[in-house]
């Protein structure tokens, strides 16, 4: 996310109105709902987690203990069980 100078983007009357509420501070303007991206959509985070979860499920099916999976992936045992449950239901 980059910063843009409001003087070069907003009409003068709108800039003056905004300055009445927030003068000289940074202001975040959220994206329109139709332009929002889902979590992990602009990076490969979602894909990597999906691949990791498939790997965890495959190793569990091969007989790997849940405690070992938790240690190997730096997760809690409860988190591993949640991943396995989601993989079985999805």
C-alpha positions as CSV (number, residue, x, y, z in Angstrom):
1,X,0.0,0.0,0.0
2,X,1.5,3.3,-1.0
3,X,0.7,6.8,0.1
4,X,-0.6,9.5,-2.3
5,X,-0.8,13.2,-1.6
6,X,-4.4,14.3,-1.1
7,X,-3.6,17.6,-2.8
8,X,-3.0,15.8,-6.1
9,X,-5.9,13.4,-5.8
10,X,-8.9,15.1,-4.1
11,X,-10.8,18.2,-5.2
12,X,-10.1,21.2,-3.0
13,X,-13.6,21.3,-1.4
14,X,-13.3,17.6,-0.4
15,X,-9.8,18.1,1.0
16,X,-11.0,21.0,3.2
17,X,-14.0,19.0,4.5
18,X,-11.7,16.1,5.4
19,X,-9.2,18.5,7.2
20,X,-12.0,19.5,9.5
21,X,-12.0,15.9,10.9
22,X,-8.4,14.9,10.5
23,X,-5.8,17.5,9.9
24,X,-2.3,16.3,8.9
25,X,-2.8,12.7,10.1
26,X,-2.7,9.6,8.0
27,X,-6.1,8.3,6.9
28,X,-6.8,4.8,5.6
29,X,-9.5,4.6,2.9
30,X,-10.7,1.0,2.5
31,X,-11.2,-0.6,-0.9
32,X,-14.7,-0.9,-2.4
33,X,-16.3,-4.2,-1.4
34,X,-16.2,-5.4,-5.1
35,X,-12.4,-4.7,-5.3
36,X,-11.4,-6.4,-2.1
37,X,-9.1,-9.4,-2.2
38,X,-9.5,-12.5,-0.1
39,X,-6.8,-13.4,2.4
40,X,-3.8,-14.9,0.6
41,X,-5.1,-14.0,-2.8
42,X,-2.2,-11.6,-3.7
43,X,0.5,-13.9,-2.3
44,X,0.9,-17.6,-2.2
45,X,0.2,-18.0,1.5
46,X,-3.2,-19.7,1.0
47,X,-1.7,-22.1,-1.5
48,X,1.2,-23.0,0.7
49,X,-1.1,-23.7,3.7
50,X,-3.3,-25.8,1.5
51,X,-0.3,-27.8,0.4
52,X,0.9,-28.1,3.9
53,X,-2.5,-29.3,5.2
54,X,-2.6,-32.0,2.4
55,X,0.8,-33.1,3.4
56,X,-0.2,-33.4,7.0
57,X,-3.2,-35.4,6.1
58,X,-1.2,-37.7,3.9
59,X,1.4,-38.3,6.6
60,X,-1.3,-39.0,9.1
61,X,-2.9,-41.6,6.8
62,X,0.5,-43.2,6.4
63,X,0.5,-43.7,10.2
64,X,2.5,-40.7,11.5
65,X,1.5,-39.8,15.1
66,X,-0.3,-36.5,15.6
67,X,2.3,-35.4,18.2
68,X,5.1,-35.9,15.6
69,X,3.1,-33.9,13.0
70,X,2.6,-31.1,15.6
71,X,6.3,-31.0,16.3
72,X,7.4,-31.2,12.7
73,X,5.1,-28.3,11.6
74,X,5.4,-26.2,14.8
75,X,1.7,-26.6,15.5
76,X,-0.3,-27.6,18.6
77,X,-1.8,-31.1,18.7
78,X,-5.2,-29.4,18.7
79,X,-4.3,-27.4,15.5
80,X,-3.3,-30.7,13.8
81,X,-6.6,-32.3,14.7
82,X,-8.5,-29.3,13.3
83,X,-6.6,-29.5,10.1
84,X,-7.3,-33.2,9.8
85,X,-11.0,-32.7,10.6
86,X,-11.2,-30.0,7.9
87,X,-9.4,-32.2,5.4
88,X,-11.9,-35.1,6.1
89,X,-14.9,-32.8,5.8
90,X,-13.8,-30.8,2.8
